Amino acid sequence: MNFAELGFPNVINENKDFYELVAKNEVPKHDVFVTNPPYSEEHVEKCVTFAAKNMTEFGRPYFMLVPSYVVCKPYFVPALLTGGTRGAEERKNKEDTTKDEMNMHKKRGQVLPFYIAPTKRYYYFTPKPLAKLRNKNIAENGIEKKRRVHVGRRGERTSPFLSLWICGFGEDQVEALRLHKKLRREQVKHYVVARNPKEIPLNVLDEWDPRRRTESGAHDKMKNKKK
């Protein structure tokens, strides 16, 4: 299902170098930033910084689908704060800002994100042409091909990491979370909203997440006591 089917027909998804657009200050005007970036640290860190800057400078909400381990990485909070600081500086330095706009901007402080965790693990599909090209490169380089669990019409199914959404609504975040609590149970049964990393469900946390390891250790101790 794509955004148009969900009721959002005006989507910008062009085959362009996103980082080049950011560097040249040529990112198209938009209302919401949605991304599922490559999972290397450099990409995630850059996207987090941009999202925070974009929110603080323009008030644009963001939704980033990333591995759950991202919230424990040393770069995560600094990237949020760096982006927010840059956005505030850009906002302050705008020479063509009217008085009314300036008053509106002043209300925009940096707000840390909340998290949406799926109740079931997300699976991703590698399109068949890309999977075929990757397998060809693997064969040419003499690397043993890993066994694929499922191949269907959408491509090869994979789930390399447990994933969640990092979401930022800025000054509207408190109200958005308040309204979310009014939704019916059947409307929210497929996900859990966490206001901070400590509220993220254990089943979504990476196996090396400190909280999951702590809970696992406590569980093992309880089992030993029962024996």
N, CA, C and O of each residue as an XYZ file, in Angstrom:
908
protein
N       0.844     -1.189      0.000
C       0.000      0.000      0.000
C       0.889      1.252      0.000
O       1.833      1.348      0.783
N       0.572      2.224     -0.900
C       1.362      3.443     -0.954
C       0.602      4.615     -0.347
O      -0.535      4.466      0.101
N       1.240      5.784     -0.337
C       0.639      6.942      0.321
C      -0.659      7.383     -0.354
O      -1.598      7.805      0.321
N      -0.716      7.285     -1.687
C      -1.927      7.688     -2.392
C      -3.126      6.850     -1.948
O      -4.228      7.374     -1.782
N      -2.910      5.555     -1.758
C      -3.988      4.674     -1.315
C      -4.426      4.985      0.114
O      -5.549      4.679      0.512
N      -3.523      5.595      0.875
C      -3.833      5.973      2.257
C      -4.468      7.357      2.346
O      -4.835      7.813      3.428
N      -4.595      8.028      1.182
C      -5.225      9.340      1.172
C      -4.270     10.513      1.100
O      -4.658     11.652      1.360
N      -2.995     10.234      0.741
C      -2.002     11.312      0.626
C      -1.414     11.311     -0.791
O      -0.345     10.740     -1.012
N      -2.097     11.941     -1.749
C      -1.659     11.887     -3.149
C      -0.456     12.752     -3.484
O       0.243     12.476     -4.459
N      -0.197     13.794     -2.700
C       0.891     14.733     -3.008
C       2.178     14.296     -2.308
O       2.485     14.743     -1.203
N       2.913     13.424     -2.967
C       4.131     12.845     -2.396
C       5.321     13.132     -3.307
O       5.230     12.965     -4.523
N       6.434     13.564     -2.720
C       7.676     13.774     -3.466
C       8.606     12.594     -3.188
O       9.095     12.429     -2.071
N       8.843     11.780     -4.209
C       9.712     10.608     -4.062
C      10.520     10.459     -5.350
O      10.280      9.560     -6.156
N      11.470     11.355     -5.518
C      12.238     11.421     -6.765
C      13.607     10.774     -6.606
O      14.178     10.746     -5.516
N      14.119     10.256     -7.717
C      15.428      9.601     -7.720
C      16.530     10.654     -7.784
O      17.146     10.869     -8.828
N      16.767     11.307     -6.640
C      17.788     12.354     -6.550
C      18.643     12.131     -5.312
O      18.240     11.430     -4.383
N      19.824     12.733     -5.311
C      20.731     12.622     -4.173
C      20.224     13.540     -3.062
O      20.369     14.761     -3.135
N      19.634     12.940     -2.044
C      19.028     13.720     -0.968
C      20.061     14.603     -0.268
O      19.792     15.770      0.017
N      21.237     14.050      0.006
C      22.259     14.809      0.732
C      22.747     15.997     -0.089
O      23.081     17.046      0.462
N      22.786     15.830     -1.398
C      23.185     16.943     -2.264
C      22.139     18.052     -2.213
O      22.483     19.234     -2.189
N      20.853     17.668     -2.198
C      19.782     18.662     -2.093
C      19.865     19.416     -0.772
O      19.650     20.627     -0.724
N      20.179     18.688      0.305
C      20.310     19.322      1.617
C      21.484     20.300      1.615
O      21.367     21.424      2.104
N      22.619     19.863      1.060
C      23.826     20.699      1.041
C      23.598     21.981      0.232
O      24.114     23.041      0.587
N      22.830     21.882     -0.849
C      22.562     23.038     -1.701
C      21.330     23.825     -1.262
O      20.950     24.811     -1.893
N      20.713     23.374     -0.171
C      19.498     24.020      0.317
C      18.402     24.009     -0.747
O      17.703     25.002     -0.951
N      18.266     22.859     -1.425
C      17.290     22.716     -2.506
C      16.248     21.649     -2.204
O      15.600     21.141     -3.119
N      16.080     21.305     -0.934
C      15.051     20.325     -0.579
C      13.685     20.901     -0.929
O      13.375     22.018     -0.515
N      12.854     20.170     -1.684
C      11.532     20.699     -2.075
C      10.679     21.050     -0.855
O      10.804     20.433      0.202
N       9.820     22.037     -1.016
C       8.920     22.394      0.066
C       7.986     21.218      0.352
O       7.481     20.570     -0.565
N       7.771     20.962      1.622
C       6.953     19.820      2.007
C       6.339     20.091      3.378
O       6.740     21.019      4.081
N       5.364     19.268      3.742
C       4.684     19.425      5.023
C       5.160     18.414      6.057
O       5.197     18.711      7.251
N       5.524     17.217      5.599
C       5.937     16.141      6.502
C       7.114     15.404      5.869
O       7.146     15.190      4.658
N       8.079     15.019      6.700
C       9.257     14.277      6.245
C       9.122     12.815      6.677
O       9.067     12.522      7.871
N       9.069     11.895      5.703
C       8.942     10.461      5.979
C      10.093      9.735      5.297
O      10.333      9.938      4.107
N      10.813      8.886      6.040
C      11.951      8.201      5.436
C      12.211      6.850      6.089
O      11.938      6.644      7.271
N      12.739      5.955      5.299
C      13.269      4.664      5.768
C      14.694      4.595      5.229
O      14.937      3.940      4.216
N      15.648      5.267      5.898
C      16.994      5.421      5.348
C      17.792      4.127      5.386
O      17.439      3.201      6.117
N      18.873      4.057      4.598
C      19.816      2.939      4.750
C      20.274      2.863      6.198
O      20.336      3.879      6.890
N      20.595      1.658      6.653
C      20.805      1.468      8.083
C      22.232      1.675      8.579
O      22.498      1.442      9.758
N      23.146      2.099      7.735
C      24.481      2.392      8.242
C      24.410      3.635      9.111
O      23.538      4.482      8.917
N      25.329      3.749     10.075
C      25.280      4.856     11.034
C      25.289      6.220     10.358
O      24.581      7.132     10.783
N      26.085      6.357      9.316
C      26.212      7.659      8.663
C      24.860      8.128      8.128
O      24.484      9.287      8.303
N      24.134      7.222      7.475
C      22.845      7.603      6.899
C      21.837      7.951      7.985
O      21.169      8.982      7.904
N      21.722      7.104      8.996
C      20.739      7.344     10.052
C      21.054      8.636     10.788
O      20.157      9.434     11.057
N      22.320      8.844     11.113
C      22.712     10.049     11.837
C      22.384     11.304     11.036
O      21.874     12.281     11.586
N      22.676     11.279      9.736
C      22.394     12.440      8.885
C      20.895     12.707      8.798
O      20.463     13.859      8.829
N      20.100     11.635      8.689
C      18.653     11.802      8.586
C      18.059     12.328      9.885
O      17.159     13.168      9.862
N      18.559     11.838     11.019
C      18.072     12.315     12.309
C      18.391     13.801     12.475
O      17.546     14.576     12.922
N      19.614     14.192     12.114
C      20.012     15.596     12.219
C      19.145     16.478     11.332
O      18.684     17.538     11.757
N      18.924     16.032     10.086
C      18.089     16.811      9.173
C      16.668     16.926      9.694
O      16.078     18.006      9.667
N      16.113     15.810     10.170
C      14.728     15.820     10.647
C      14.548     16.795     11.798
O      13.574     17.548     11.836
N      15.496     16.780     12.745
C      15.412     17.685     13.894
C      15.558     19.146     13.457
O      14.850     20.022     13.955
N      16.469     19.399     12.533
C      16.672     20.757     12.015
C      15.424     21.221     11.262
O      14.960     22.346     11.444
N      14.900     20.362     10.437
C      13.724     20.661      9.630
C      12.517     20.972     10.508
O      11.722     21.859     10.196
N      12.390     20.237     11.602
C      11.293     20.463     12.540
C      11.446     21.805     13.259
O      10.501     22.590     13.340
N      12.648     22.056     13.778
C      12.857     23.275     14.564
C      12.791     24.528     13.694
O      12.283     25.563     14.123
N      13.305     24.429     12.479
C      13.342     25.597     11.593
C      11.991     25.889     10.952
O      11.565     27.042     10.890
N      11.311     24.835     10.472
C      10.082     25.033      9.702
C       8.826     24.465     10.371
O       7.714     24.710      9.905
N       8.998     23.714     11.454
C       7.834     23.118     12.105
C       7.273     21.926     11.364
O       6.081     21.638     11.472
N       8.110     21.221     10.608
C       7.639     20.079      9.812
C       7.794     18.770     10.588
O       8.906     18.421     10.987
N       6.709     18.050     10.806
C       6.795     16.764     11.506
C       7.630     15.758     10.727
O       7.821     15.890      9.518
N       8.125     14.749     11.440
C       8.914     13.712     10.764
C       8.552     12.324     11.286
O       8.130     12.155     12.430
N       8.734     11.335     10.403
C       8.536      9.924     10.728
C       9.696      9.157     10.108
O       9.853      9.151      8.887
N      10.505      8.513     10.936
C      11.669      7.780     10.444
C      11.584      6.313     10.873
O      11.545      6.007     12.065
N      11.557      5.418      9.897
C      11.534      3.982     10.181
C      12.968      3.481     10.221
O      13.655      3.466      9.200
N      13.420      3.071     11.399
C      14.822      2.693     11.591
C      14.907      1.473     12.517
O      13.926      1.127     13.174
N      16.074      0.822     12.573
C      16.258     -0.268     13.536
C      16.117      0.243     14.966
O      16.499      1.377     15.257
N      15.578     -0.571     15.850
C      15.361     -0.126     17.225
C      16.659      0.179     17.959
O      16.662      0.935     18.931
N      17.775     -0.411     17.494
C      19.042     -0.158     18.192
C      19.512      1.286     18.056
O      20.385      1.726     18.804
N      18.946      2.019     17.113
C      19.361      3.404     16.876
C      19.226      4.251     18.142
O      20.073      5.105     18.405
N      18.168      4.023     18.930
C      17.929      4.867     20.101
C      19.001      4.683     21.175
O      19.109      5.508     22.083
N      19.791      3.619     21.085
C      20.869      3.380     22.064
C      22.237      3.803     21.535
O      23.222      3.755     22.271
N      22.310      4.210     20.291
C      23.593      4.572     19.707
C      24.093      5.919     20.259
O      23.295      6.821     20.512
N      25.400      6.049     20.442
C      25.952      7.304     20.986
C      25.632      8.525     20.137
O      25.587      9.640     20.656
N      25.408      8.331     18.833
C      25.179      9.475     17.958
C      23.738      9.967     17.990
O      23.465     11.065     17.506
N      22.806      9.193     18.543
C      21.383      9.500     18.384
C      20.974     10.826     19.031
O      20.510     11.728     18.333
N      21.134     10.958     20.325
C      20.720     12.195     21.013
C      21.520     13.402     20.523
O      20.925     14.450     20.274
N      22.874     13.299     20.372
C      23.618     14.445     19.825
C      23.125     14.867     18.447
O      23.101     16.058     18.137
N      22.728     13.892     17.605
C      22.217     14.235     16.274
C      20.916     15.018     16.387
O      20.700     15.982     15.653
N      20.047     14.602     17.309
C      18.797     15.336     17.530
C      19.076     16.762     18.005
O      18.493     17.721     17.499
N      19.967     16.887     18.976
C      20.260     18.201     19.550
C      20.992     19.095     18.557
O      20.727     20.294     18.477
N      21.924     18.498     17.792
C      22.657     19.271     16.782
C      21.707     19.804     15.725
O      21.767     20.978     15.357
N      20.827     18.932     15.238
C      19.861     19.356     14.231
C      18.947     20.445     14.765
O      18.667     21.424     14.074
N      18.481     20.272     16.002
C      17.608     21.279     16.593
C      18.291     22.622     16.751
O      17.690     23.667     16.504
N      19.550     22.592     17.164
C      20.314     23.834     17.331
C      20.508     24.541     15.998
O      20.350     25.758     15.899
N      20.854     23.759     14.968
C      21.032     24.354     13.639
C      19.728     24.963     13.138
O      19.724     26.051     12.562
N      18.629     24.259     13.357
C      17.335     24.774     12.917
C      16.987     26.077     13.606
O      16.466     27.001     12.982
N      17.280     26.148     14.907
C      17.002     27.378     15.662
C      17.844     28.533     15.147
O      17.359     29.659     15.044
N      19.111     28.258     14.820
C      19.995     29.307     14.306
C      19.516     29.805     12.947
O      19.501     31.009     12.690
N      19.123     28.868     12.073
C      18.622     29.260     10.752
C      17.361     30.111     10.886
O      17.182     31.100     10.176
N      16.512     29.714     11.793
C      15.273     30.438     12.015
C      15.558     31.862     12.486
O      14.925     32.819     12.041
N      16.514     31.978     13.389
C      16.853     33.277     13.969
C      17.488     34.204     12.950
O      17.312     35.421     13.012
N      18.235     33.619     12.001
C      18.991     34.420     11.047
C      18.210     34.818      9.800
O      18.749     35.511      8.937
N      16.979     34.404      9.690
C      16.203     34.752      8.497
C      15.935     36.263      8.479
O      15.357     36.819      9.413
N      16.354     36.884      7.431
C      16.218     38.344      7.330
C      14.851     38.763      6.826
O      14.416     39.887      7.076
N      14.152     37.853      6.104
C      12.882     38.222      5.507
C      11.696     37.756      6.341
O      10.573     37.691      5.840
N      11.936     37.433      7.605
C      10.850     36.965      8.465
C      10.033     38.145      8.960
O      10.580     39.128      9.461
N       8.742     38.043      8.819
C       7.876     39.120      9.296
C       7.725     39.018     10.807
O       8.102     38.015     11.413
N       7.176     40.054     11.402
C       7.024     40.073     12.861
C       6.101     38.957     13.330
O       6.376     38.311     14.342
N       5.003     38.724     12.601
C       4.065     37.667     12.998
C       4.715     36.298     12.912
O       4.524     35.445     13.779
N       5.492     36.100     11.844
C       6.167     34.815     11.682
C       7.194     34.618     12.782
O       7.370     33.505     13.277
N       7.866     35.681     13.165
C       8.878     35.577     14.206
C       8.234     35.172     15.537
O       8.786     34.357     16.276
N       7.071     35.745     15.834
C       6.377     35.374     17.060
C       5.976     33.909     17.041
O       6.051     33.223     18.060
N       5.546     33.429     15.868
C       5.170     32.027     15.742
C       6.384     31.136     15.946
O       6.298     30.107     16.616
N       7.531     31.533     15.363
C       8.743     30.744     15.471
C       9.229     30.653     16.911
O       9.746     29.617     17.330
N       9.069     31.718     17.659
C       9.575     31.736     19.027
C       8.918     30.664     19.889
O       9.491     30.199     20.875
N       7.707     30.283     19.498
C       7.010     29.260     20.260
C       7.596     27.875     20.004
O       7.344     26.938     20.762
N       8.370     27.751     18.944
C       8.881     26.448     18.558
C      10.184     26.117     19.255
O      11.250     26.489     18.765
N      10.131     25.439     20.363
C      11.343     24.934     20.978
C      11.584     23.520     20.496
O      10.749     22.937     19.803
N      12.724     22.972     20.863
C      13.005     21.613     20.435
C      12.277     20.621     21.321
O      12.346     20.695     22.548
N      11.581     19.696     20.686
C      10.844     18.656     21.390
C      11.413     17.309     20.964
O      11.491     17.010     19.772
N      11.809     16.500     21.938
C      12.338     15.182     21.614
C      11.221     14.287     21.088
O      10.058     14.485     21.439
N      11.555     13.308     20.256
C      10.532     12.507     19.581
C       9.849     11.489     20.486
O      10.293     11.219     21.602
N       8.758     10.936     19.971
C       8.150      9.759     20.580
C       8.346      8.595     19.610
O       8.903      8.779     18.527
N       7.893      7.404     19.989
C       8.219      6.202     19.208
C       6.966      5.360     18.982
O       6.112      5.241     19.861
N       6.874      4.783     17.794
C       5.777      3.867     17.484
C       6.387      2.500     17.200
O       7.161      2.331     16.257
N       6.025      1.528     18.034
C       6.581      0.181     17.915
C       5.501     -0.785     17.442
O       4.449     -0.880     18.073
N       5.735     -1.502     16.348
C       4.740     -2.474     15.871
C       4.639     -3.666     16.811
O       5.632     -4.069     17.417
N       3.451     -4.225     16.932
C       3.282     -5.404     17.783
C       3.847     -6.656     17.117
O       4.184     -7.629     17.792
N       3.949     -6.622     15.780
C       4.565     -7.719     15.043
C       5.765     -7.195     14.264
O       5.758     -6.066     13.773
N       6.766     -8.007     14.160
C       8.009     -7.615     13.486
C       7.748     -7.214     12.037
O       6.999     -7.880     11.322
N       8.377     -6.118     11.616
C       8.269     -5.683     10.227
C       9.142     -6.565      9.328
O      10.254     -6.947      9.693
N       8.607     -6.873      8.146
C       9.394     -7.565      7.131
C       9.523     -6.647      5.923
O       8.609     -5.885      5.607
N      10.663     -6.727      5.257
C      10.946     -5.895      4.095
C      11.129     -6.788      2.871
O      11.470     -7.965      2.987
N      10.897     -6.206      1.704
C      11.034     -6.964      0.469
C      12.039     -6.301     -0.452
O      11.894     -5.128     -0.796
N      13.057     -7.049     -0.851
C      14.024     -6.577     -1.847
C      13.448     -6.839     -3.227
O      13.195     -7.997     -3.558
N      13.225     -5.807     -4.056
C      12.671     -6.025     -5.405
C      13.488     -7.048     -6.183
O      14.711     -7.099     -6.059
N      12.819     -7.848     -6.970
C      13.490     -8.940     -7.676
C      14.686     -8.481     -8.516
O      15.724     -9.141     -8.476
N      14.590     -7.375     -9.280
C      15.762     -6.938    -10.056
C      16.984     -6.644     -9.195
O      18.107     -6.989     -9.562
N      16.756     -5.993     -8.028
C      17.874     -5.696     -7.130
C      18.419     -6.962     -6.497
O      19.630     -7.110     -6.331
N      17.526     -7.873     -6.146
C      17.971     -9.141     -5.558
C      18.794     -9.937     -6.563
O      19.796    -10.555     -6.200
N      18.374     -9.923     -7.824
C      19.098    -10.638     -8.871
C      20.491    -10.047     -9.074
O      21.466    -10.782     -9.233
N      20.582     -8.703     -9.067
C      21.870     -8.036     -9.223
C      22.772     -8.325     -8.036
O      23.966     -8.566     -8.215
N      22.224     -8.304     -6.830
C      23.016     -8.600     -5.638
C      23.543    -10.026     -5.666
O      24.706    -10.271     -5.347
N      22.681    -10.972     -6.052
C      23.106    -12.374     -6.093
C      24.181    -12.601     -7.155
O      25.059    -13.450     -6.997
N      24.098    -11.826     -8.244
C      25.117    -11.928     -9.286
C      26.462    -11.446     -8.754
O      27.496    -12.065     -9.003
N      26.437    -10.322     -8.011
C      27.679     -9.798     -7.427
C      28.268    -10.768     -6.411
O      29.484    -10.937     -6.325
N      27.381    -11.406     -5.639
C      27.846    -12.386     -4.656
C      28.533    -13.552     -5.351
O      29.588    -14.013     -4.916
N      27.922    -14.027     -6.442
C      28.491    -15.159     -7.175
C      29.836    -14.807     -7.797
O      30.763    -15.616     -7.797
N      29.933    -13.574     -8.334
C      31.171    -13.159     -8.990
C      32.308    -12.967     -7.987
O      33.479    -13.164     -8.312
N      31.941    -12.579     -6.758
C      32.967    -12.357     -5.738
C      33.281    -13.608     -4.930
O      34.102    -13.573     -4.013
N      32.628    -14.706     -5.271
C      32.919    -15.961     -4.601
C      32.438    -16.035     -3.168
O      32.953    -16.823     -2.375
N      31.441    -15.208     -2.828
C      30.899    -15.225     -1.473
C      29.688    -16.143     -1.435
O      28.823    -16.088     -2.309
N      29.640    -16.978     -0.425
C      28.535    -17.924     -0.313
C      27.226    -17.175     -0.115
O      27.130    -16.287      0.732
N      26.241    -17.532     -0.886
C      24.940    -16.885     -0.805
C      24.161    -17.382      0.408
O      24.070    -18.586      0.648
N      23.601    -16.447      1.167
C      22.789    -16.829      2.307
C      21.434    -17.327      1.826
O      20.898    -16.849      0.826
N      20.900    -18.275      2.541
C      19.605    -18.835      2.193
C      18.496    -17.832      2.463
O      18.442    -17.246      3.544
N      17.610    -17.627      1.495
C      16.489    -16.711      1.660
C      15.295    -17.477      2.211
O      15.025    -18.612      1.816
N      14.593    -16.835      3.125
C      13.464    -17.507      3.762
C      12.252    -17.535      2.860
O      11.554    -18.546      2.785
N      11.993    -16.429      2.170
C      10.772    -16.361      1.364
C      11.006    -15.479      0.135
O      11.586    -14.398      0.231
N      10.547    -15.959     -1.008
C      10.588    -15.185     -2.240
C       9.197    -15.213     -2.856
O       8.670    -16.288     -3.140
N       8.595    -14.047     -3.066
C       7.262    -13.962     -3.641
C       7.214    -12.941     -4.743
O       8.248    -12.514     -5.256
N       6.011    -12.547     -5.109
C       5.859    -11.610     -6.231
C       6.438    -10.237     -5.899
O       6.802     -9.486     -6.804
N       6.527     -9.903     -4.611
C       7.064     -8.603     -4.212
C       8.579     -8.622     -4.079
O       9.200     -7.571     -3.920
N       9.186     -9.814     -4.143
C      10.633     -9.915     -4.042
C      11.045    -10.817     -2.901
O      10.270    -11.668     -2.464
N      12.259    -10.637     -2.418
C      12.789    -11.462     -1.341
C      12.468    -10.825      0.008
O      12.767     -9.655      0.247
N      11.859    -11.612      0.873
C      11.494    -11.096      2.188
C      12.683    -11.190      3.144
O      13.382    -12.203      3.201
N      12.888    -10.128      3.877
C      13.984    -10.118      4.841
C      13.594     -9.260      6.043
O      12.742     -8.379      5.931
N      14.199     -9.512      7.158
C      13.970     -8.717      8.366
C      15.260     -8.695      9.176
O      15.367     -9.354     10.211
N      16.242     -7.929      8.695
C      17.565     -7.953      9.332
C      17.591     -7.391     10.746
O      18.409     -7.802     11.568
N      16.681     -6.437     11.030
C      16.683     -5.813     12.358
C      15.252     -5.564     12.819
O      14.351     -5.390     11.999
N      15.049     -5.550     14.117
C      13.781     -5.112     14.677
C      13.641     -3.612     14.436
O      14.574     -2.851     14.690
N      12.488     -3.192     13.952
C      12.326     -1.799     13.528
C      11.234     -1.084     14.315
O      10.328     -1.709     14.867
N      11.344      0.232     14.352
C      10.301      1.080     14.940
C      10.330      2.442     14.257
O      11.239      2.750     13.486
N       9.319      3.249     14.555
C       9.227      4.598     14.001
C       9.658      5.622     15.040
O       9.224      5.575     16.191
N      10.509      6.540     14.629
C      10.857      7.707     15.450
C      10.055      8.876     14.890
O      10.165      9.196     13.706
N       9.251      9.513     15.735
C       8.302     10.524     15.252
C       8.437     11.825     16.026
O       8.613     11.824     17.244
N       8.354     12.932     15.304
C       8.421     14.244     15.933
C       7.320     15.152     15.427
O       7.178     15.337     14.218
N       6.532     15.725     16.339
C       5.455     16.646     15.962
C       5.712     18.065     16.449
O       4.899     18.961     16.221
N       6.843     18.270     17.120
C       7.161     19.619     17.576
C       6.146     20.144     18.568
O       5.757     19.444     19.503
N       5.716     21.385     18.362
C       4.803     22.036     19.304
C       3.425     21.388     19.330
O       2.651     21.622     20.258
N       3.108     20.569     18.315
C       1.805     19.898     18.275
C       1.851     18.502     18.889
O       0.846     17.791     18.893
N       3.004     18.112     19.404
C       3.184     16.734     19.850
C       2.313     16.377     21.058
O       1.698     15.311     21.083
N       2.258     17.243     22.036
C       1.454     16.971     23.234
C      -0.012     16.769     22.858
O      -0.668     15.848     23.345
N      -0.512     17.637     21.990
C      -1.910     17.535     21.565
C      -2.142     16.271     20.742
O      -3.174     15.616     20.885
N      -1.183     15.928     19.878
C      -1.321     14.723     19.055
C      -1.381     13.468     19.922
O      -2.193     12.577     19.672
N      -0.530     13.398     20.931
C      -0.537     12.241     21.826
C      -1.810     12.212     22.676
O      -2.316     11.139     23.004
N      -2.320     13.379     23.027
C      -3.574     13.429     23.782
C      -4.727     12.884     22.955
O      -5.541     12.104     23.449
N      -4.794     13.300     21.687
C      -5.854     12.822     20.796
C      -5.720     11.333     20.520
O      -6.714     10.623     20.364
N      -4.455     10.864     20.460
C      -4.239      9.440     20.197
C      -4.859      8.575     21.293
O      -5.355      7.484     21.011
N      -4.837      9.043     22.522
C      -5.399      8.270     23.637
C      -6.904      8.071     23.502
O      -7.476      7.189     24.143
N      -7.541      8.883     22.675
C      -8.986      8.784     22.498
C      -9.379      7.774     21.415
O     -10.563      7.484     21.245
N      -8.408      7.242     20.689
C      -8.712      6.272     19.642
C      -9.233      4.971     20.248
O      -8.874      4.604     21.366
N     -10.084      4.284     19.493
C     -10.621      3.010     19.962
C      -9.541      1.935     19.962
O      -8.574      2.027     19.206
N      -9.697      0.931     20.793
C      -8.689     -0.112     20.950
C      -8.381     -0.813     19.635
O      -7.224     -1.120     19.347
N      -9.422     -1.069     18.830
C      -9.193     -1.769     17.564
C      -8.386     -0.936     16.572
O      -7.799     -1.473     15.633
N      -8.361      0.388     16.788
C      -7.596      1.267     15.908
C      -6.108      1.270     16.228
O      -5.295      1.657     15.389
N      -5.747      0.849     17.419
C      -4.340      0.930     17.844
C      -3.774     -0.435     18.237
O      -2.731     -0.506     18.886
N      -4.437     -1.496     17.857
C      -4.028     -2.825     18.322
C      -2.756     -3.346     17.665
O      -2.150     -4.301     18.151
N      -2.349     -2.717     16.558
C      -1.170     -3.218     15.843
C       0.118     -2.471     16.190
O       1.165     -2.743     15.603
N       0.053     -1.545     17.124
C       1.261     -0.804     17.484
C       1.151     -0.268     18.908
O       0.072     -0.230     19.498
N       2.295      0.144     19.438
C       2.358      0.728     20.771
C       3.082      2.065     20.669
O       4.108      2.161     19.996
N       2.566      3.087     21.322
C       3.202      4.398     21.340
C       4.016      4.541     22.623
O       3.505      4.331     23.723
N       5.286      4.899     22.466
C       6.174      5.118     23.610
C       6.603      6.579     23.619
O       7.105      7.078     22.612
N       6.417      7.264     24.725
C       6.755      8.690     24.812
C       8.253      8.925     24.955
O       8.742     10.027     24.702
N       8.983      7.881     25.363
C      10.430      7.977     25.475
C      11.016      6.573     25.330
O      10.269      5.597     25.397
N      12.323      6.441     25.135
C      12.931      5.122     24.917
C      12.653      4.107     26.019
O      12.596      2.907     25.751
N      12.477      4.571     27.259
C      12.236      3.645     28.364
C      10.881      2.952     28.264
O      10.668      1.912     28.887
N       9.963      3.524     27.480
C       8.637      2.932     27.335
C       8.524      2.011     26.121
O       7.477      1.400     25.906
N       9.580      1.907     25.335
C       9.552      1.026     24.161
C       9.425     -0.422     24.627
O      10.194     -0.847     25.490
N       8.475     -1.198     24.082
C       8.273     -2.595     24.518
C       9.528     -3.447     24.330
O      10.281     -3.250     23.376
N       9.745     -4.372     25.223
C      10.947     -5.212     25.181
C      11.047     -6.022     23.895
O      12.145     -6.257     23.391
N       9.891     -6.454     23.357
C       9.937     -7.314     22.168
C      10.439     -6.589     20.929
O      10.763     -7.226     19.927
N      10.509     -5.237     20.990
C      10.992     -4.459     19.849
C      12.457     -4.083     20.015
O      13.124     -3.728     19.044
N      12.957     -4.159     21.243
C      14.333     -3.753     21.508
C      15.331     -4.719     20.889
O      15.082     -5.921     20.788
N      16.465     -4.165     20.479
C      17.551     -4.979     19.960
C      18.076     -5.886     21.081
O      18.002     -5.533     22.258
N      18.605     -7.055     20.703
C      19.055     -8.012     21.717
C      20.184     -7.462     22.586
O      20.391     -7.938     23.702
N      20.924     -6.450     22.077
C      22.017     -5.865     22.851
C      21.593     -4.611     23.587
O      22.420     -3.953     24.218
N      20.313     -4.271     23.516
C      19.827     -3.098     24.233
C      20.008     -3.317     25.736
O      19.623     -4.369     26.246
N      20.585     -2.346     26.459
C      20.843     -2.510     27.898
C      19.603     -2.900     28.693
O      19.687     -3.726     29.601
N      18.446     -2.309     28.359
C      17.232     -2.602     29.131
C      16.763     -4.027     28.908
O      16.323     -4.700     29.841
N      16.860     -4.487     27.658
C      16.448     -5.862     27.374
C      17.373     -6.865     28.055
O      16.923     -7.887     28.573
N      18.672     -6.560     28.048
C      19.621     -7.460     28.692
C      19.403     -7.486     30.204
O      19.542     -8.531     30.839
N      19.058     -6.322     30.780
C      18.790     -6.253     32.215
C      17.552     -7.064     32.570
O      17.556     -7.831     33.533
N      16.481     -6.888     31.776
C      15.244     -7.616     32.021
C      15.453     -9.118     31.846
O      14.921     -9.928     32.606
N      16.243     -9.475     30.821
C      16.521    -10.887     30.566
C      17.292    -11.497     31.727
O      17.015    -12.624     32.138
N      18.271    -10.745     32.262
C      19.051    -11.229     33.389
C      18.189    -11.429     34.624
O      18.355    -12.406     35.355
N      17.260    -10.496     34.855
C      16.360    -10.607     36.001
C      15.431    -11.804     35.840
O      15.119    -12.493     36.811
N      14.991    -12.046     34.609
C      14.110    -13.183     34.333
C      14.834    -14.498     34.596
O      14.254    -15.426     35.158
N      16.099    -14.579     34.192
C      16.886    -15.800     34.417
C      17.071    -16.060     35.910
O      17.043    -17.208     36.353
N      17.262    -14.991     36.682
C      17.434    -15.150     38.120
C      16.160    -15.683     38.766
O      16.218    -16.512     39.674
N      15.003    -15.200     38.293
C      13.736    -15.667     38.836
C      13.530    -17.142     38.519
O      13.018    -17.888     39.353
N      13.924    -17.570     37.320
C      13.789    -18.974     36.947
C      14.665    -19.839     37.830
O      14.239    -20.912     38.259
N      15.875    -19.396     38.107
C      16.789    -20.157     38.944
C      16.269    -20.297     40.379
O      16.446    -21.334     41.018
N      15.621    -19.228     40.872
C      15.069    -19.272     42.226
C      13.939    -20.282     42.322
O      13.806    -20.974     43.332
N      13.123    -20.372     41.279
C      12.002    -21.300     41.269
C      12.494    -22.745     41.280
O      11.865    -23.620     41.875
N      13.629    -22.984     40.615
C      14.192    -24.330     40.591
C      14.650    -24.728     41.988
O      15.156    -25.834     42.180
